[in-house]
Amino acid sequence: MPAIPILFRWTRSLLEHTDETCRSSDNGSVKLTIKGDFSLPFTVAVTGGPTGFTHTPEPISGSDWSLGSLKAANYKVCLTSDSFPTLISVINVNS
């Protein structure tokens, strides 16, 4: 599971992904872990992906968030808060 560290002044976050086990198995995933002071509300949105993929932005209510059942594709994960600009990371889920 490759991990991308995301560093902010007040927190350290980790973005990980899991590839599909086989082509067309649609079992890839993305996991975001926020470490440190996460008392600010965060919202996560995922864009990109294969044709027809949609995701409604959602609040993160704890230190962990994940999204599963992903097809192989490039996804953009956007983490936002009122206190810092948008952070975008591109994740490639392979088959």
C-alpha positions, 0 to 999 in steps of 0.5 A: 500500500503506497502512502503519501505523507501530507504535512501541515503545521498542526497535523500530519496526514497519510494518504494510502491506496490499495490496487484492485486485486484483479482487472475488473474486480472493482475492489481498489480503495483509498484511505486518509488518516489525519494525525494530530490536532484535527479539531477543525472540520475537514471535508474530503472530495474525490474526483477523476476515476473512470467514466461514470465515477461520482463522489459527493464531498463528505465531512470527516468525523474522525481521524480515518476516512476511506473509500472502497469499491474503486475501479482502476483509474486516476483519482484526485483526493481533495481535503479542505478546511476553512483554515487552509487552502485546498490540498489535492493529491492524485492517486492511481489505483491499478488493476 
